Amino acid sequence: MHRRQALALGALAPFAATTPLSAQTTTDWPSQAVRLVVPFAAGGPTDVPARLIADEMSRNLPNRLVVENRTGSGIVIGTDIVAKAPKDGLTVLYSTIGHAVVKALFPRVPFDPVADFTPVALVGKVPMIMMVNKDFPARTLPEFIALIRANPGKYDYASSGNGGAVHLATELFLHMAGGLKMNHIAFRGSAPAMPELLSGRIPMLIDVAAGALPIIQRGDLRPLAISTRTRSSLVPDLPTFIEGGVPDYEAYTWHMMLVPSGTPTPIVNAINAATNRALEVEPLRRRLEEMTVEVVRGSSPADAAAFLAAEIAKWEPVIAAAGIRID
């Protein structure tokens, strides 16, 4: 296991005890242990928050949430397991932006990400940061845009994988900045791309904040913008893309709880209440924010469903325009 993963998993120590949930919530909670399916590898940036939340939720519930990592074909295998699970609340999906874009990216998936699921709660959003090599001639986002516009197709950008959040956020930026032209170089994760950025062979990467901040704090790369609508407490001196001249640009990956569609409403509401109660626990919220997850407090199932619908509507045209497909 990588050192970063080991340190993250070390954060799973118990938090302080909390006030029990309402009697109605615990009554409607499933009578057996609940599987929280994470369609990503153990120890990663989606798995660790899921485990932290599951641990805190389990403190005040009749039965524990047991995290189960089911990876393969992006998020397809793990998501399909939940889609086909009984509608009894015993199987919950912990997913990301991948849920909103899977149908647009893959020519065939064995489930419908909307019709086969009921969103339960939006847990949090993770912003992204644009970074360039320290020797790159553009020192601000407006300078970067002007340079790329004057040299279409000359420069490359890196991503953590074809069709991933980093790739999509960059394509959205290029489109919203006036149809800029850059060449996409995909890697198997952001870490393998870093030597190319540090050497200057690839000048730019828009990475999730958790991956970008350590590099920025060491002074190894120059940050140009953050993808939040307003400045973030993570890097309060860093301008947003909007400030840098890209109106309305906003991009995140995010974390959400979902269950199979048809799960009884009382059970959906019980899982929602337990999730929101856990996210009100200060040590948990602080730990998630240290991992650059901007916690969403009090999200209802309707809020989560509306957010998912907006994300699908936002990203599907970007994917189509860029011709992104995963076979």
C-alpha positions as CSV (number, residue, x, y, z in Angstrom):
1,M,0.0,0.0,0.0
2,H,1.3,3.5,-0.8
3,R,2.2,5.7,2.1
4,R,-0.5,8.2,1.3
5,Q,-3.1,5.5,1.3
6,A,-1.8,4.1,4.6
7,L,-1.9,7.5,6.2
8,A,-5.5,8.0,5.0
9,L,-6.7,4.7,6.3
10,G,-5.1,5.6,9.6
11,A,-7.7,8.3,9.9
12,L,-10.4,5.7,10.4
13,A,-10.0,5.8,14.2
14,P,-13.2,6.3,16.1
15,F,-14.7,9.8,16.5
16,A,-16.4,11.0,19.6
17,A,-19.8,9.5,20.5
18,T,-22.8,11.4,19.1
19,T,-26.4,11.8,20.0
20,P,-28.6,8.9,18.8
21,L,-30.8,9.3,15.8
22,S,-34.5,9.6,16.1
23,A,-36.5,6.5,17.0
24,Q,-38.3,6.7,13.6
25,T,-34.9,6.6,11.8
26,T,-33.6,3.6,13.7
27,T,-37.0,1.9,13.3
28,D,-37.0,2.2,9.5
29,W,-33.3,1.3,9.2
30,P,-32.8,-2.1,7.6
31,S,-32.7,-5.0,10.1
32,Q,-29.4,-6.5,8.8
33,A,-25.9,-5.2,8.2
34,V,-25.9,-2.8,5.2
35,R,-23.4,-3.1,2.3
36,L,-21.9,0.2,1.2
37,V,-20.6,-0.6,-2.2
38,V,-17.7,1.6,-3.4
39,P,-16.9,1.0,-7.1
40,F,-13.3,2.2,-6.5
41,A,-10.2,0.6,-5.0
42,A,-9.6,0.4,-1.3
43,G,-7.5,3.2,0.2
44,G,-8.3,5.7,-2.6
45,P,-9.8,9.2,-2.5
46,T,-13.4,7.8,-2.7
47,D,-13.0,4.8,-0.5
48,V,-11.5,6.6,2.5
49,P,-14.3,9.2,2.9
50,A,-16.8,6.3,2.4
51,R,-15.2,4.4,5.3
52,L,-15.1,7.4,7.5
53,I,-18.8,8.2,6.9
54,A,-19.8,4.5,7.3
55,D,-17.9,4.3,10.6
56,E,-19.6,7.4,12.0
57,M,-23.1,6.3,10.7
58,S,-22.7,2.9,12.3
59,R,-22.4,4.4,15.8
60,N,-26.0,5.2,16.2
61,L,-27.7,2.5,14.0
62,P,-28.9,-1.0,14.8
63,N,-26.5,-2.5,12.4
64,R,-23.2,-1.5,10.8
65,L,-22.5,-0.3,7.3
66,V,-19.9,-2.6,5.8
67,V,-17.8,-1.1,3.0
68,E,-17.3,-3.4,0.0
69,N,-15.0,-2.4,-2.8
70,R,-16.2,-3.7,-6.2
71,T,-14.0,-2.4,-9.0
72,G,-13.8,-3.0,-12.7
73,S,-14.8,-1.3,-16.0
74,G,-14.6,2.0,-14.4
75,I,-17.5,2.2,-12.0
76,V,-19.7,-0.3,-14.1
77,I,-19.3,-3.5,-12.1
78,G,-19.8,-2.1,-8.7
79,T,-22.7,0.1,-9.8
80,D,-24.4,-2.8,-11.6
81,I,-24.3,-4.9,-8.4
82,V,-26.3,-2.2,-6.6
83,A,-28.7,-1.7,-9.5
84,K,-29.6,-5.4,-9.4
85,A,-29.7,-5.7,-5.6
86,P,-33.0,-6.2,-3.7
87,K,-34.9,-3.0,-3.0
88,D,-34.6,-3.4,0.7
89,G,-32.0,-0.8,1.7
90,L,-29.4,-3.5,2.4
91,T,-27.2,-2.4,-0.5
92,V,-26.2,1.3,-0.9
93,L,-23.9,2.8,-3.6
94,Y,-21.3,5.4,-2.7
95,S,-20.4,7.0,-6.0
96,T,-19.0,10.0,-7.7
97,I,-19.3,12.1,-10.9
98,G,-18.7,8.8,-12.7
99,H,-22.3,8.0,-12.1
100,A,-23.5,11.1,-14.0
101,V,-21.3,10.4,-17.1
102,V,-21.1,6.6,-17.3
103,K,-23.9,6.3,-19.8
104,A,-22.4,8.9,-22.1
105,L,-18.9,7.4,-21.9
106,F,-19.6,3.7,-22.3
107,P,-21.5,2.5,-25.4
108,R,-23.3,-0.2,-23.4
109,V,-23.9,-0.4,-19.7
110,P,-26.1,-3.0,-18.0
111,F,-28.1,-0.4,-16.0
112,D,-29.6,3.1,-16.3
113,P,-27.9,5.5,-13.9
114,V,-31.2,7.4,-13.4
115,A,-34.0,5.0,-13.8
116,D,-32.3,2.2,-11.8
117,F,-31.3,4.4,-8.8
118,T,-32.8,6.6,-6.1
119,P,-30.3,9.3,-4.9
120,V,-30.3,9.5,-1.1
121,A,-27.9,12.2,-0.2
122,L,-25.2,14.4,-1.7
123,V,-22.2,14.1,0.6
124,G,-19.8,16.6,-0.7
125,K,-18.0,18.2,-3.6
126,V,-14.3,18.2,-4.4
127,P,-12.9,21.2,-6.4
128,M,-10.1,21.1,-9.0
129,I,-7.0,23.3,-9.5
130,M,-5.3,24.2,-12.7
131,M,-1.5,23.9,-12.5
132,V,1.3,24.7,-15.0
133,N,5.0,24.1,-15.0
134,K,6.9,26.9,-13.2
135,D,8.7,27.8,-16.4
136,F,5.6,28.0,-18.6
137,P,5.4,31.6,-20.0
138,A,1.8,32.2,-18.8
139,R,1.7,33.3,-15.2
140,T,-2.1,33.9,-14.9
141,L,-5.2,32.3,-16.3
142,P,-5.9,35.2,-18.7
143,E,-2.3,34.9,-20.0
144,F,-2.7,31.2,-20.4
145,I,-5.9,31.6,-22.4
146,A,-4.3,34.2,-24.6
147,L,-1.3,32.0,-25.3
148,I,-3.3,28.9,-26.1
149,R,-5.7,30.9,-28.3
150,A,-2.7,32.3,-30.2
151,N,-1.2,28.8,-30.6
152,P,-4.0,26.3,-31.3
153,G,-2.9,22.7,-31.1
154,K,0.6,23.5,-30.0
155,Y,0.4,22.6,-26.3
156,D,-0.6,19.4,-24.5
157,Y,-2.5,18.9,-21.3
158,A,-2.4,15.8,-19.0
159,S,-5.3,14.0,-17.4
160,S,-5.7,11.1,-14.9
161,G,-7.5,9.0,-17.5
162,N,-9.8,9.2,-20.5
163,G,-13.3,10.3,-19.5
164,G,-12.4,10.9,-15.9
165,A,-13.3,14.0,-13.9
166,V,-9.9,15.6,-14.7
167,H,-10.3,15.1,-18.4
168,L,-13.9,16.4,-18.4
169,A,-13.1,19.4,-16.3
170,T,-10.3,20.4,-18.8
171,E,-12.5,19.9,-21.8
172,L,-15.2,22.0,-20.2
173,F,-12.6,24.8,-19.6
174,L,-11.3,24.6,-23.2
175,H,-14.9,24.9,-24.5
176,M,-16.0,27.7,-22.1
177,A,-12.8,29.7,-22.7
178,G,-13.8,30.1,-26.3
179,G,-13.0,26.8,-28.0
180,L,-9.3,26.6,-27.1
181,K,-7.4,23.8,-28.8
182,M,-4.9,21.6,-26.8
183,N,-3.8,18.0,-27.1
184,H,-5.0,15.5,-24.5
185,I,-2.4,13.1,-23.0
186,A,-4.1,10.6,-20.7
187,F,-2.3,8.8,-17.9
188,R,-3.4,6.1,-15.5
189,G,-3.9,8.5,-12.7
190,S,-2.5,11.9,-11.9
191,A,0.6,10.7,-10.1
192,P,2.2,9.2,-13.3
193,A,1.5,12.6,-15.0
194,M,3.4,14.6,-12.4
195,P,7.0,13.9,-13.7
196,E,5.9,15.1,-17.2
197,L,4.6,18.4,-15.7
198,L,7.6,18.8,-13.5
199,S,9.9,18.4,-16.4
200,G,7.9,20.7,-18.6
201,R,7.3,18.1,-21.3
202,I,3.5,18.6,-20.6
203,P,2.7,22.1,-19.4
204,M,-0.7,21.8,-17.8
205,L,-2.9,19.7,-15.6
206,I,-6.3,20.4,-13.9
207,D,-6.2,18.0,-11.0
208,V,-8.5,17.4,-8.0
209,A,-7.5,19.5,-5.1
210,A,-6.3,16.6,-2.9
211,G,-3.7,15.8,-5.5
212,A,-2.9,19.3,-6.5
213,L,-2.4,20.9,-3.0
214,P,0.8,19.0,-1.9
215,I,2.5,19.9,-5.2
216,I,1.5,23.5,-5.0
217,Q,2.5,23.8,-1.3
218,R,6.0,22.5,-2.2
219,G,6.2,25.2,-4.9
220,D,6.9,22.6,-7.6
221,L,4.1,23.8,-10.0
222,R,2.3,27.1,-10.4
223,P,-1.5,27.2,-9.7
224,L,-3.6,29.4,-12.0
225,A,-7.2,28.8,-10.9
226,I,-9.6,26.8,-8.7
227,S,-12.8,25.4,-10.1
228,T,-15.1,26.7,-7.3
229,R,-17.7,29.4,-7.9
230,T,-16.1,31.6,-5.2
231,R,-12.6,31.4,-3.7
232,S,-12.0,28.4,-1.5
233,S,-10.6,28.3,2.0
234,L,-8.2,25.6,0.8
235,V,-6.2,28.2,-1.2
236,P,-7.8,31.6,-0.4
237,D,-5.3,33.6,-2.5
238,L,-6.0,31.5,-5.7
239,P,-8.5,33.1,-8.1
240,T,-11.4,31.1,-9.5
241,F,-11.8,30.4,-13.2
242,I,-14.6,32.9,-13.2
243,E,-12.3,35.6,-11.9
244,G,-9.8,34.6,-14.6
245,G,-12.2,35.3,-17.4
246,V,-14.2,32.1,-17.9
247,P,-17.8,33.1,-16.9
248,D,-19.8,30.5,-15.0
249,Y,-17.0,27.9,-15.0
250,E,-17.5,25.5,-12.1
251,A,-16.4,21.8,-12.0
252,Y,-16.2,19.2,-9.2
253,T,-16.0,15.6,-8.7
254,W,-18.4,14.7,-5.9
255,H,-19.6,12.0,-3.5
256,M,-23.2,10.7,-3.3
257,M,-25.2,7.9,-1.7
258,L,-27.7,6.1,-3.9
259,V,-29.9,3.0,-3.5
260,P,-31.8,0.8,-6.1
261,S,-34.9,2.5,-7.4
262,G,-38.0,1.2,-5.8
263,T,-36.5,1.1,-2.3
264,P,-39.3,2.1,0.1
265,T,-39.4,5.8,0.9
266,P,-39.1,5.3,4.7
267,I,-35.8,3.4,4.2
268,V,-34.5,6.0,1.8
269,N,-35.3,8.7,4.4
270,A,-33.7,6.7,7.2
271,I,-30.5,6.4,5.3
272,N,-30.6,10.0,4.4
273,A,-31.1,11.0,8.0
274,A,-28.3,8.8,9.2
275,T,-25.9,10.2,6.5
276,N,-26.8,13.8,7.3
277,R,-26.4,13.2,11.1
278,A,-22.9,11.8,10.5
279,L,-21.9,14.8,8.4
280,E,-22.9,17.1,11.3
281,V,-20.2,15.5,13.6
282,E,-17.5,18.1,13.7
283,P,-14.4,15.8,13.7
284,L,-15.7,13.9,10.7
285,R,-16.6,17.0,8.8
286,R,-13.2,18.5,9.6
287,R,-11.4,15.3,8.5
288,L,-13.3,15.3,5.2
289,E,-12.5,18.9,4.6
290,E,-8.9,18.1,5.2
291,M,-9.2,15.7,2.3
292,T,-10.6,18.6,0.2
293,V,-14.2,17.3,0.4
294,E,-16.5,20.3,0.7
295,V,-19.2,18.7,2.8
296,V,-22.9,19.3,1.8
297,R,-25.0,19.6,4.9
298,G,-28.7,18.6,5.1
299,S,-29.0,17.3,1.5
300,S,-32.4,15.6,0.9
301,P,-33.1,12.8,-1.6
302,A,-34.8,15.5,-3.8
303,D,-31.7,17.7,-3.6
304,A,-29.5,14.8,-4.5
305,A,-31.7,13.8,-7.5
306,A,-31.8,17.4,-8.7
307,F,-28.0,17.7,-8.5
308,L,-27.5,14.4,-10.3
309,A,-29.8,15.5,-13.1
310,A,-28.0,18.8,-13.4
311,E,-24.6,17.1,-13.6
312,I,-25.9,14.7,-16.4
313,A,-27.2,17.7,-18.3
314,K,-23.9,19.5,-17.9
315,W,-21.5,16.8,-18.8
316,E,-23.2,14.9,-21.6
317,P,-22.8,17.7,-24.1
318,V,-19.1,18.1,-23.1
319,I,-18.5,14.4,-23.7
320,A,-20.3,14.5,-27.1
321,A,-18.5,17.6,-28.3
322,A,-15.1,16.2,-27.4
323,G,-15.9,12.8,-28.9
324,I,-15.0,11.0,-25.7
325,R,-15.9,7.3,-25.6
326,I,-14.6,4.3,-23.6
327,D,-14.8,0.9,-25.3
